[in-house]
Amino acid sequence: MKLYGSIDLHSYNNVMVLIDEKDKVVYQKRLANDLSLILEQLSPYASSLEGIVVESTYNWYWLVDGLMEKEHHP
């Protein structure tokens, strides 16, 4: 099953949502802006993730760089 991710990044936290091919939400949670926590939450879904969209007005580099380093492709 293919999954698609979205992270709405705010100053101190983010909302991460994963949906399947039928637009069904399979994961949704507000998380602290901690790269290790975000990667931990993504790890059970990593093999199914097609990509991740990051929405942010500024200060998104640390997240995108960290996701790309772990081969999650925003």
PDB file of N, CA, C and O in Angstrom:
ATOM      1  N   MET A   1       0.843  -1.176   0.000  1.00  0.00           N
ATOM      2  CA  MET A   1       0.000   0.000   0.000  1.00  0.00           C
ATOM      3  C   MET A   1       0.889   1.239   0.000  1.00  0.00           C
ATOM      4  O   MET A   1       1.766   1.374   0.853  1.00  0.00           O
ATOM      5  N   LYS A   2       0.669   2.127  -0.937  1.00  0.00           N
ATOM      6  CA  LYS A   2       1.413   3.370  -1.005  1.00  0.00           C
ATOM      7  C   LYS A   2       0.853   4.376  -0.015  1.00  0.00           C
ATOM      8  O   LYS A   2      -0.359   4.490   0.166  1.00  0.00           O
ATOM      9  N   LEU A   3       1.771   5.108   0.627  1.00  0.00           N
ATOM     10  CA  LEU A   3       1.388   6.156   1.566  1.00  0.00           C
ATOM     11  C   LEU A   3       2.025   7.469   1.138  1.00  0.00           C
ATOM     12  O   LEU A   3       3.093   7.498   0.528  1.00  0.00           O
ATOM     13  N   TYR A   4       1.339   8.548   1.475  1.00  0.00           N
ATOM     14  CA  TYR A   4       1.797   9.887   1.159  1.00  0.00           C
ATOM     15  C   TYR A   4       1.765  10.703   2.448  1.00  0.00           C
ATOM     16  O   TYR A   4       0.786  10.663   3.193  1.00  0.00           O
ATOM     17  N   GLY A   5       2.847  11.446   2.707  1.00  0.00           N
ATOM     18  CA  GLY A   5       2.953  12.176   3.960  1.00  0.00           C
ATOM     19  C   GLY A   5       2.900  13.674   3.779  1.00  0.00           C
ATOM     20  O   GLY A   5       3.217  14.213   2.719  1.00  0.00           O
ATOM     21  N   SER A   6       2.488  14.331   4.855  1.00  0.00           N
ATOM     22  CA  SER A   6       2.452  15.784   4.899  1.00  0.00           C
ATOM     23  C   SER A   6       2.846  16.218   6.303  1.00  0.00           C
ATOM     24  O   SER A   6       2.370  15.666   7.294  1.00  0.00           O
ATOM     25  N   ILE A   7       3.720  17.213   6.375  1.00  0.00           N
ATOM     26  CA  ILE A   7       4.108  17.773   7.669  1.00  0.00           C
ATOM     27  C   ILE A   7       3.881  19.275   7.607  1.00  0.00           C
ATOM     28  O   ILE A   7       4.490  19.976   6.799  1.00  0.00           O
ATOM     29  N   ASP A   8       2.999  19.758   8.467  1.00  0.00           N
ATOM     30  CA  ASP A   8       2.729  21.189   8.598  1.00  0.00           C
ATOM     31  C   ASP A   8       3.606  21.680   9.744  1.00  0.00           C
ATOM     32  O   ASP A   8       3.317  21.425  10.913  1.00  0.00           O
ATOM     33  N   LEU A   9       4.665  22.379   9.401  1.00  0.00           N
ATOM     34  CA  LEU A   9       5.693  22.767  10.367  1.00  0.00           C
ATOM     35  C   LEU A   9       5.410  24.142  10.954  1.00  0.00           C
ATOM     36  O   LEU A   9       5.207  25.115  10.228  1.00  0.00           O
ATOM     37  N   HIS A  10       5.400  24.205  12.275  1.00  0.00           N
ATOM     38  CA  HIS A  10       5.227  25.461  13.010  1.00  0.00           C
ATOM     39  C   HIS A  10       6.505  25.742  13.797  1.00  0.00           C
ATOM     40  O   HIS A  10       7.468  24.982  13.690  1.00  0.00           O
ATOM     41  N   SER A  11       6.534  26.790  14.565  1.00  0.00           N
ATOM     42  CA  SER A  11       7.738  27.175  15.298  1.00  0.00           C
ATOM     43  C   SER A  11       8.208  26.123  16.297  1.00  0.00           C
ATOM     44  O   SER A  11       9.403  25.838  16.382  1.00  0.00           O
ATOM     45  N   TYR A  12       7.279  25.544  17.052  1.00  0.00           N
ATOM     46  CA  TYR A  12       7.664  24.626  18.132  1.00  0.00           C
ATOM     47  C   TYR A  12       7.138  23.216  17.953  1.00  0.00           C
ATOM     48  O   TYR A  12       7.585  22.301  18.644  1.00  0.00           O
ATOM     49  N   ASN A  13       6.197  23.022  17.041  1.00  0.00           N
ATOM     50  CA  ASN A  13       5.636  21.692  16.815  1.00  0.00           C
ATOM     51  C   ASN A  13       5.215  21.560  15.359  1.00  0.00           C
ATOM     52  O   ASN A  13       5.319  22.500  14.571  1.00  0.00           O
ATOM     53  N   ASN A  14       4.742  20.380  15.029  1.00  0.00           N
ATOM     54  CA  ASN A  14       4.286  20.125  13.669  1.00  0.00           C
ATOM     55  C   ASN A  14       3.125  19.146  13.720  1.00  0.00           C
ATOM     56  O   ASN A  14       2.920  18.454  14.718  1.00  0.00           O
ATOM     57  N   VAL A  15       2.376  19.099  12.642  1.00  0.00           N
ATOM     58  CA  VAL A  15       1.308  18.109  12.512  1.00  0.00           C
ATOM     59  C   VAL A  15       1.679  17.233  11.324  1.00  0.00           C
ATOM     60  O   VAL A  15       1.833  17.710  10.200  1.00  0.00           O
ATOM     61  N   MET A  16       1.818  15.942  11.601  1.00  0.00           N
ATOM     62  CA  MET A  16       2.177  14.998  10.554  1.00  0.00           C
ATOM     63  C   MET A  16       0.969  14.128  10.236  1.00  0.00           C
ATOM     64  O   MET A  16       0.309  13.604  11.134  1.00  0.00           O
ATOM     65  N   VAL A  17       0.689  13.981   8.939  1.00  0.00           N
ATOM     66  CA  VAL A  17      -0.430  13.170   8.475  1.00  0.00           C
ATOM     67  C   VAL A  17       0.073  12.252   7.372  1.00  0.00           C
ATOM     68  O   VAL A  17       0.804  12.681   6.480  1.00  0.00           O
ATOM     69  N   LEU A  18      -0.324  10.989   7.440  1.00  0.00           N
ATOM     70  CA  LEU A  18      -0.048  10.029   6.378  1.00  0.00           C
ATOM     71  C   LEU A  18      -1.377   9.520   5.859  1.00  0.00           C
ATOM     72  O   LEU A  18      -2.259   9.142   6.630  1.00  0.00           O
ATOM     73  N   ILE A  19      -1.508   9.514   4.534  1.00  0.00           N
ATOM     74  CA  ILE A  19      -2.738   9.011   3.916  1.00  0.00           C
ATOM     75  C   ILE A  19      -2.381   7.895   2.934  1.00  0.00           C
ATOM     76  O   ILE A  19      -1.251   7.800   2.455  1.00  0.00           O
ATOM     77  N   ASP A  20      -3.377   7.054   2.649  1.00  0.00           N
ATOM     78  CA  ASP A  20      -3.171   5.988   1.673  1.00  0.00           C
ATOM     79  C   ASP A  20      -3.682   6.432   0.304  1.00  0.00           C
ATOM     80  O   ASP A  20      -4.071   7.586   0.122  1.00  0.00           O
ATOM     81  N   GLU A  21      -3.678   5.516  -0.646  1.00  0.00           N
ATOM     82  CA  GLU A  21      -4.072   5.830  -2.022  1.00  0.00           C
ATOM     83  C   GLU A  21      -5.534   6.231  -2.161  1.00  0.00           C
ATOM     84  O   GLU A  21      -5.925   6.829  -3.163  1.00  0.00           O
ATOM     85  N   LYS A  22      -6.335   5.905  -1.164  1.00  0.00           N
ATOM     86  CA  LYS A  22      -7.761   6.245  -1.192  1.00  0.00           C
ATOM     87  C   LYS A  22      -8.080   7.447  -0.304  1.00  0.00           C
ATOM     88  O   LYS A  22      -9.234   7.676   0.058  1.00  0.00           O
ATOM     89  N   ASP A  23      -7.058   8.197   0.037  1.00  0.00           N
ATOM     90  CA  ASP A  23      -7.174   9.387   0.888  1.00  0.00           C
ATOM     91  C   ASP A  23      -7.613   9.076   2.314  1.00  0.00           C
ATOM     92  O   ASP A  23      -8.099   9.967   3.010  1.00  0.00           O
ATOM     93  N   LYS A  24      -7.457   7.856   2.757  1.00  0.00           N
ATOM     94  CA  LYS A  24      -7.775   7.489   4.140  1.00  0.00           C
ATOM     95  C   LYS A  24      -6.586   7.840   5.033  1.00  0.00           C
ATOM     96  O   LYS A  24      -5.449   7.468   4.743  1.00  0.00           O
ATOM     97  N   VAL A  25      -6.859   8.558   6.119  1.00  0.00           N
ATOM     98  CA  VAL A  25      -5.808   8.923   7.060  1.00  0.00           C
ATOM     99  C   VAL A  25      -5.397   7.673   7.843  1.00  0.00           C
ATOM    100  O   VAL A  25      -6.220   7.034   8.499  1.00  0.00           O
ATOM    101  N   VAL A  26      -4.107   7.340   7.759  1.00  0.00           N
ATOM    102  CA  VAL A  26      -3.602   6.185   8.494  1.00  0.00           C
ATOM    103  C   VAL A  26      -2.777   6.603   9.710  1.00  0.00           C
ATOM    104  O   VAL A  26      -2.502   5.788  10.591  1.00  0.00           O
ATOM    105  N   TYR A  27      -2.385   7.876   9.754  1.00  0.00           N
ATOM    106  CA  TYR A  27      -1.632   8.400  10.894  1.00  0.00           C
ATOM    107  C   TYR A  27      -1.838   9.904  10.925  1.00  0.00           C
ATOM    108  O   TYR A  27      -1.777  10.571   9.893  1.00  0.00           O
ATOM    109  N   GLN A  28      -2.084  10.435  12.121  1.00  0.00           N
ATOM    110  CA  GLN A  28      -2.188  11.890  12.299  1.00  0.00           C
ATOM    111  C   GLN A  28      -1.820  12.211  13.727  1.00  0.00           C
ATOM    112  O   GLN A  28      -2.403  11.670  14.666  1.00  0.00           O
ATOM    113  N   LYS A  29      -0.834  13.106  13.892  1.00  0.00           N
ATOM    114  CA  LYS A  29      -0.404  13.433  15.249  1.00  0.00           C
ATOM    115  C   LYS A  29       0.352  14.755  15.263  1.00  0.00           C
ATOM    116  O   LYS A  29       1.072  15.080  14.319  1.00  0.00           O
ATOM    117  N   ARG A  30       0.182  15.513  16.343  1.00  0.00           N
ATOM    118  CA  ARG A  30       0.980  16.718  16.581  1.00  0.00           C
ATOM    119  C   ARG A  30       2.228  16.272  17.334  1.00  0.00           C
ATOM    120  O   ARG A  30       2.148  15.566  18.339  1.00  0.00           O
ATOM    121  N   LEU A  31       3.381  16.700  16.827  1.00  0.00           N
ATOM    122  CA  LEU A  31       4.659  16.294  17.412  1.00  0.00           C
ATOM    123  C   LEU A  31       5.517  17.507  17.718  1.00  0.00           C
ATOM    124  O   LEU A  31       5.364  18.561  17.100  1.00  0.00           O
ATOM    125  N   ALA A  32       6.406  17.355  18.661  1.00  0.00           N
ATOM    126  CA  ALA A  32       7.408  18.387  18.917  1.00  0.00           C
ATOM    127  C   ALA A  32       8.368  18.433  17.737  1.00  0.00           C
ATOM    128  O   ALA A  32       8.547  17.435  17.039  1.00  0.00           O
ATOM    129  N   ASN A  33       8.978  19.573  17.515  1.00  0.00           N
ATOM    130  CA  ASN A  33       9.955  19.711  16.428  1.00  0.00           C
ATOM    131  C   ASN A  33      11.290  19.103  16.850  1.00  0.00           C
ATOM    132  O   ASN A  33      12.247  19.808  17.171  1.00  0.00           O
ATOM    133  N   ASP A  34      11.320  17.794  16.837  1.00  0.00           N
ATOM    134  CA  ASP A  34      12.496  17.008  17.211  1.00  0.00           C
ATOM    135  C   ASP A  34      12.694  15.974  16.103  1.00  0.00           C
ATOM    136  O   ASP A  34      11.878  15.068  15.939  1.00  0.00           O
ATOM    137  N   LEU A  35      13.780  16.117  15.348  1.00  0.00           N
ATOM    138  CA  LEU A  35      14.000  15.259  14.191  1.00  0.00           C
ATOM    139  C   LEU A  35      13.983  13.780  14.553  1.00  0.00           C
ATOM    140  O   LEU A  35      13.399  12.977  13.826  1.00  0.00           O
ATOM    141  N   SER A  36      14.614  13.407  15.664  1.00  0.00           N
ATOM    142  CA  SER A  36      14.638  11.989  16.033  1.00  0.00           C
ATOM    143  C   SER A  36      13.240  11.466  16.332  1.00  0.00           C
ATOM    144  O   SER A  36      12.933  10.319  16.008  1.00  0.00           O
ATOM    145  N   LEU A  37      12.395  12.276  16.936  1.00  0.00           N
ATOM    146  CA  LEU A  37      11.012  11.878  17.206  1.00  0.00           C
ATOM    147  C   LEU A  37      10.229  11.726  15.900  1.00  0.00           C
ATOM    148  O   LEU A  37       9.482  10.763  15.732  1.00  0.00           O
ATOM    149  N   ILE A  38      10.397  12.660  14.991  1.00  0.00           N
ATOM    150  CA  ILE A  38       9.698  12.601  13.704  1.00  0.00           C
ATOM    151  C   ILE A  38      10.114  11.351  12.932  1.00  0.00           C
ATOM    152  O   ILE A  38       9.266  10.640  12.392  1.00  0.00           O
ATOM    153  N   LEU A  39      11.417  11.086  12.880  1.00  0.00           N
ATOM    154  CA  LEU A  39      11.910   9.897  12.182  1.00  0.00           C
ATOM    155  C   LEU A  39      11.429   8.615  12.846  1.00  0.00           C
ATOM    156  O   LEU A  39      11.122   7.636  12.166  1.00  0.00           O
ATOM    157  N   GLU A  40      11.362   8.619  14.166  1.00  0.00           N
ATOM    158  CA  GLU A  40      10.850   7.460  14.903  1.00  0.00           C
ATOM    159  C   GLU A  40       9.397   7.177  14.538  1.00  0.00           C
ATOM    160  O   GLU A  40       9.009   6.023  14.353  1.00  0.00           O
ATOM    161  N   GLN A  41       8.598   8.234  14.436  1.00  0.00           N
ATOM    162  CA  GLN A  41       7.187   8.066  14.097  1.00  0.00           C
ATOM    163  C   GLN A  41       7.001   7.625  12.643  1.00  0.00           C
ATOM    164  O   GLN A  41       6.037   6.926  12.332  1.00  0.00           O
ATOM    165  N   LEU A  42       7.904   8.022  11.758  1.00  0.00           N
ATOM    166  CA  LEU A  42       7.827   7.630  10.355  1.00  0.00           C
ATOM    167  C   LEU A  42       8.333   6.207  10.108  1.00  0.00           C
ATOM    168  O   LEU A  42       7.943   5.572   9.128  1.00  0.00           O
ATOM    169  N   SER A  43       9.188   5.713  10.980  1.00  0.00           N
ATOM    170  CA  SER A  43       9.878   4.447  10.717  1.00  0.00           C
ATOM    171  C   SER A  43       8.960   3.258  10.417  1.00  0.00           C
ATOM    172  O   SER A  43       9.305   2.468   9.538  1.00  0.00           O
ATOM    173  N   PRO A  44       7.816   3.077  11.084  1.00  0.00           N
ATOM    174  CA  PRO A  44       6.967   1.934  10.734  1.00  0.00           C
ATOM    175  C   PRO A  44       6.372   2.026   9.327  1.00  0.00           C
ATOM    176  O   PRO A  44       5.919   1.022   8.779  1.00  0.00           O
ATOM    177  N   TYR A  45       6.372   3.210   8.750  1.00  0.00           N
ATOM    178  CA  TYR A  45       5.740   3.435   7.452  1.00  0.00           C
ATOM    179  C   TYR A  45       6.761   3.654   6.334  1.00  0.00           C
ATOM    180  O   TYR A  45       6.375   3.823   5.178  1.00  0.00           O
ATOM    181  N   ALA A  46       8.033   3.653   6.655  1.00  0.00           N
ATOM    182  CA  ALA A  46       9.084   4.058   5.722  1.00  0.00           C
ATOM    183  C   ALA A  46       9.061   3.300   4.406  1.00  0.00           C
ATOM    184  O   ALA A  46       9.261   3.901   3.350  1.00  0.00           O
ATOM    185  N   SER A  47       8.823   2.007   4.442  1.00  0.00           N
ATOM    186  CA  SER A  47       8.878   1.221   3.203  1.00  0.00           C
ATOM    187  C   SER A  47       7.702   1.511   2.273  1.00  0.00           C
ATOM    188  O   SER A  47       7.770   1.209   1.081  1.00  0.00           O
ATOM    189  N   SER A  48       6.628   2.091   2.800  1.00  0.00           N
ATOM    190  CA  SER A  48       5.440   2.384   1.988  1.00  0.00           C
ATOM    191  C   SER A  48       5.338   3.835   1.552  1.00  0.00           C
ATOM    192  O   SER A  48       4.517   4.166   0.695  1.00  0.00           O
ATOM    193  N   LEU A  49       6.163   4.711   2.131  1.00  0.00           N
ATOM    194  CA  LEU A  49       6.060   6.147   1.841  1.00  0.00           C
ATOM    195  C   LEU A  49       6.575   6.481   0.448  1.00  0.00           C
ATOM    196  O   LEU A  49       7.708   6.151   0.098  1.00  0.00           O
ATOM    197  N   GLU A  50       5.739   7.131  -0.334  1.00  0.00           N
ATOM    198  CA  GLU A  50       6.113   7.592  -1.664  1.00  0.00           C
ATOM    199  C   GLU A  50       6.791   8.955  -1.607  1.00  0.00           C
ATOM    200  O   GLU A  50       7.630   9.263  -2.453  1.00  0.00           O
ATOM    201  N   GLY A  51       6.444   9.762  -0.634  1.00  0.00           N
ATOM    202  CA  GLY A  51       7.019  11.089  -0.490  1.00  0.00           C
ATOM    203  C   GLY A  51       6.352  11.832   0.652  1.00  0.00           C
ATOM    204  O   GLY A  51       5.318  11.418   1.176  1.00  0.00           O
ATOM    205  N   ILE A  52       6.972  12.936   1.020  1.00  0.00           N
ATOM    206  CA  ILE A  52       6.468  13.764   2.118  1.00  0.00           C
ATOM    207  C   ILE A  52       6.484  15.222   1.662  1.00  0.00           C
ATOM    208  O   ILE A  52       7.481  15.706   1.127  1.00  0.00           O
ATOM    209  N   VAL A  53       5.379  15.905   1.878  1.00  0.00           N
ATOM    210  CA  VAL A  53       5.284  17.330   1.585  1.00  0.00           C
ATOM    211  C   VAL A  53       5.469  18.080   2.903  1.00  0.00           C
ATOM    212  O   VAL A  53       4.860  17.732   3.914  1.00  0.00           O
ATOM    213  N   VAL A  54       6.316  19.113   2.883  1.00  0.00           N
ATOM    214  CA  VAL A  54       6.536  19.933   4.078  1.00  0.00           C
ATOM    215  C   VAL A  54       6.002  21.323   3.781  1.00  0.00           C
ATOM    216  O   VAL A  54       6.403  21.955   2.804  1.00  0.00           O
ATOM    217  N   GLU A  55       5.096  21.797   4.627  1.00  0.00           N
ATOM    218  CA  GLU A  55       4.538  23.138   4.506  1.00  0.00           C
ATOM    219  C   GLU A  55       5.111  23.982   5.636  1.00  0.00           C
ATOM    220  O   GLU A  55       4.955  23.652   6.812  1.00  0.00           O
ATOM    221  N   SER A  56       5.766  25.056   5.275  1.00  0.00           N
ATOM    222  CA  SER A  56       6.369  25.924   6.272  1.00  0.00           C
ATOM    223  C   SER A  56       6.671  27.273   5.644  1.00  0.00           C
ATOM    224  O   SER A  56       6.947  27.356   4.447  1.00  0.00           O
ATOM    225  N   THR A  57       6.621  28.324   6.443  1.00  0.00           N
ATOM    226  CA  THR A  57       6.954  29.642   5.919  1.00  0.00           C
ATOM    227  C   THR A  57       8.430  29.958   6.095  1.00  0.00           C
ATOM    228  O   THR A  57       8.990  30.734   5.320  1.00  0.00           O
ATOM    229  N   TYR A  58       9.061  29.377   7.090  1.00  0.00           N
ATOM    230  CA  TYR A  58      10.490  29.583   7.313  1.00  0.00           C
ATOM    231  C   TYR A  58      11.010  28.472   8.228  1.00  0.00           C
ATOM    232  O   TYR A  58      10.230  27.719   8.811  1.00  0.00           O
ATOM    233  N   ASN A  59      12.322  28.384   8.344  1.00  0.00           N
ATOM    234  CA  ASN A  59      12.984  27.452   9.259  1.00  0.00           C
ATOM    235  C   ASN A  59      12.633  25.993   8.980  1.00  0.00           C
ATOM    236  O   ASN A  59      12.415  25.223   9.915  1.00  0.00           O
ATOM    237  N   TRP A  60      12.577  25.612   7.731  1.00  0.00           N
ATOM    238  CA  TRP A  60      12.240  24.245   7.364  1.00  0.00           C
ATOM    239  C   TRP A  60      13.463  23.417   6.995  1.00  0.00           C
ATOM    240  O   TRP A  60      13.361  22.202   6.827  1.00  0.00           O
ATOM    241  N   TYR A  61      14.619  24.066   6.867  1.00  0.00           N
ATOM    242  CA  TYR A  61      15.809  23.393   6.360  1.00  0.00           C
ATOM    243  C   TYR A  61      16.219  22.185   7.199  1.00  0.00           C
ATOM    244  O   TYR A  61      16.553  21.134   6.650  1.00  0.00           O
ATOM    245  N   TRP A  62      16.197  22.324   8.512  1.00  0.00           N
ATOM    246  CA  TRP A  62      16.620  21.221   9.378  1.00  0.00           C
ATOM    247  C   TRP A  62      15.755  19.984   9.155  1.00  0.00           C
ATOM    248  O   TRP A  62      16.256  18.860   9.182  1.00  0.00           O
ATOM    249  N   LEU A  63      14.461  20.189   8.935  1.00  0.00           N
ATOM    250  CA  LEU A  63      13.544  19.063   8.747  1.00  0.00           C
ATOM    251  C   LEU A  63      13.760  18.405   7.387  1.00  0.00           C
ATOM    252  O   LEU A  63      13.887  17.184   7.303  1.00  0.00           O
ATOM    253  N   VAL A  64      13.801  19.197   6.336  1.00  0.00           N
ATOM    254  CA  VAL A  64      13.978  18.646   4.989  1.00  0.00           C
ATOM    255  C   VAL A  64      15.342  17.968   4.870  1.00  0.00           C
ATOM    256  O   VAL A  64      15.437  16.873   4.315  1.00  0.00           O
ATOM    257  N   ASP A  65      16.390  18.598   5.379  1.00  0.00           N
ATOM    258  CA  ASP A  65      17.719  17.982   5.331  1.00  0.00           C
ATOM    259  C   ASP A  65      17.734  16.659   6.094  1.00  0.00           C
ATOM    260  O   ASP A  65      18.309  15.678   5.623  1.00  0.00           O
ATOM    261  N   GLY A  66      17.108  16.627   7.266  1.00  0.00           N
ATOM    262  CA  GLY A  66      17.063  15.413   8.066  1.00  0.00           C
ATOM    263  C   GLY A  66      16.264  14.303   7.400  1.00  0.00           C
ATOM    264  O   GLY A  66      16.663  13.139   7.449  1.00  0.00           O
ATOM    265  N   LEU A  67      15.147  14.648   6.783  1.00  0.00           N
ATOM    266  CA  LEU A  67      14.342  13.649   6.074  1.00  0.00           C
ATOM    267  C   LEU A  67      15.092  13.099   4.870  1.00  0.00           C
ATOM    268  O   LEU A  67      15.077  11.893   4.621  1.00  0.00           O
ATOM    269  N   MET A  68      15.744  13.974   4.130  1.00  0.00           N
ATOM    270  CA  MET A  68      16.484  13.531   2.945  1.00  0.00           C
ATOM    271  C   MET A  68      17.669  12.651   3.331  1.00  0.00           C
ATOM    272  O   MET A  68      17.990  11.692   2.629  1.00  0.00           O
ATOM    273  N   GLU A  69      18.310  12.973   4.438  1.00  0.00           N
ATOM    274  CA  GLU A  69      19.434  12.167   4.907  1.00  0.00           C
ATOM    275  C   GLU A  69      18.989  10.727   5.204  1.00  0.00           C
ATOM    276  O   GLU A  69      19.751   9.781   5.004  1.00  0.00           O
ATOM    277  N   LYS A  70      17.772  10.577   5.675  1.00  0.00           N
ATOM    278  CA  LYS A  70      17.230   9.248   5.986  1.00  0.00           C
ATOM    279  C   LYS A  70      16.423   8.676   4.825  1.00  0.00           C
ATOM    280  O   LYS A  70      15.689   7.701   4.989  1.00  0.00           O
ATOM    281  N   GLU A  71      16.564   9.291   3.647  1.00  0.00           N
ATOM    282  CA  GLU A  71      15.954   8.833   2.402  1.00  0.00           C
ATOM    283  C   GLU A  71      14.433   8.923   2.366  1.00  0.00           C
ATOM    284  O   GLU A  71      13.781   8.173   1.640  1.00  0.00           O
ATOM    285  N   HIS A  72      13.871   9.838   3.146  1.00  0.00           N
ATOM    286  CA  HIS A  72      12.468  10.222   2.993  1.00  0.00           C
ATOM    287  C   HIS A  72      12.527  11.438   2.077  1.00  0.00           C
ATOM    288  O   HIS A  72      13.244  12.394   2.373  1.00  0.00           O
ATOM    289  N   HIS A  73      11.804  11.422   0.995  1.00  0.00           N
ATOM    290  CA  HIS A  73      11.972  12.469  -0.007  1.00  0.00           C
ATOM    291  C   HIS A  73      10.835  13.479   0.004  1.00  0.00           C
ATOM    292  O   HIS A  73       9.760  13.228  -0.539  1.00  0.00           O
ATOM    293  N   PRO A  74      11.093  14.655   0.648  1.00  0.00           N
ATOM    294  CA  PRO A  74      10.084  15.718   0.626  1.00  0.00           C
ATOM    295  C   PRO A  74       9.960  16.317  -0.752  1.00  0.00           C
ATOM    296  O   PRO A  74       9.158  17.227  -0.961  1.00  0.00           O
TER     297      PRO A  74
END
